Amino acid sequence: MKAVQLVHTRIAYSETAFAELVLWRVPKPLAGSSHEFKYRLAYVVDEVCVLRYDNEGGKGDHRHAGGKERAYAFTSPEKLIADFQRDIERWNHENRDA
């Protein structure tokens, strides 16, 4: 089986903010992951990536927020996207006056 792209979309939140979601089903798990998905979800505000979920080979599933990288417990693509959207809402709420 070859890698199959499942999602590749950009969602505009405002003139200066957007999310980009890319999700692939891969033939075998990437090093550090235990599932058959490769993903990159990024939230960009004023040309700065303020939130990112990804699972680059060797690092496993993790998220970047507030300048910190933390492990992420991947369970399904649906949960991944829901968690990412929840974090976008939280970031927007916490930074609404910035």
N, C-alpha and C positions, 0 to 999 in steps of 0.2 A: 504494500500500500504506500502511495506517495502522500506527502503532507497535503491536507485539504484546508483551504482558507474558509472559515465559518463566518467570520465577522470582519469587516473593515469599514468603519464608519467614522465620521467626524460630526460632532454635535456642537452647534454654536449655542453658548449660554448668553453671550452679549457680544458687542463689537470687539471686545478685548479678551474674551475668555472662550475657550472651546475644550472639548474632550475628544480624544482620539482613541478608538478601541480597535484592537487587532487581535484576533483569536484564530489559532490553527489547531486542527487535530493532526497529530504526528504519529508515525508508525510505531514509535517506542518512546517511553518517557525520556525527557532530557536528564542529563546528570544532575542529581540533587532533587528531582521531582519524582513522584510515584504515580503520575497520571499521564494520559496521552494527549495533553494539550500544551501548546506554547502560546503565551499571551504577552501583550504589552498594552496597558491602559494608562493614558496620561491625561492630566488636567493641566492646561496651560493658561496662565493669566498674565497679561502684559508681556508676552513673549518669554515668560519664565515658567518652567515646569514645576508646579507647586505640589503635585501629588502624582505618584506613579506606582502601579502594580506591575510586576513582571516576574519571569522565571528564566532568566538567561542561564544557559548551560553552565553547570558547576556551582551556581549560587542557590539554586532551588527557588521556591516560591517566597517572594518577599514584597514589601511595599516601602516606598520612600515618601516621607512626609516631614515637614518641619526640619529638613536637613538631616534627618535620621533614617536609617534603614532598619527595618524589623522583619522578622519572619512572618509569613502569612500562611494560615492553615487552609489550603485549597480543598474544597469538597466537590464543587461542580461549577461549570461555566455560569449558570444562572445565579448562584450565590456570589461568585466573584463579581459579576456585574452589579448585583444589588449592593454588595459591600462598597464597591467603588462609588456608586451613585450616592450612597449614604455619606461617604467621606467627602464627596464634593459638596453636598448640602451642608455638612458640618463646617467645612473650610469656608464656604461662602458666608455662613452665619457668623463665624468667629472673626471674619475679616471684612464685614460689611461696612465698617467705618474707615477702613484704610484707604 
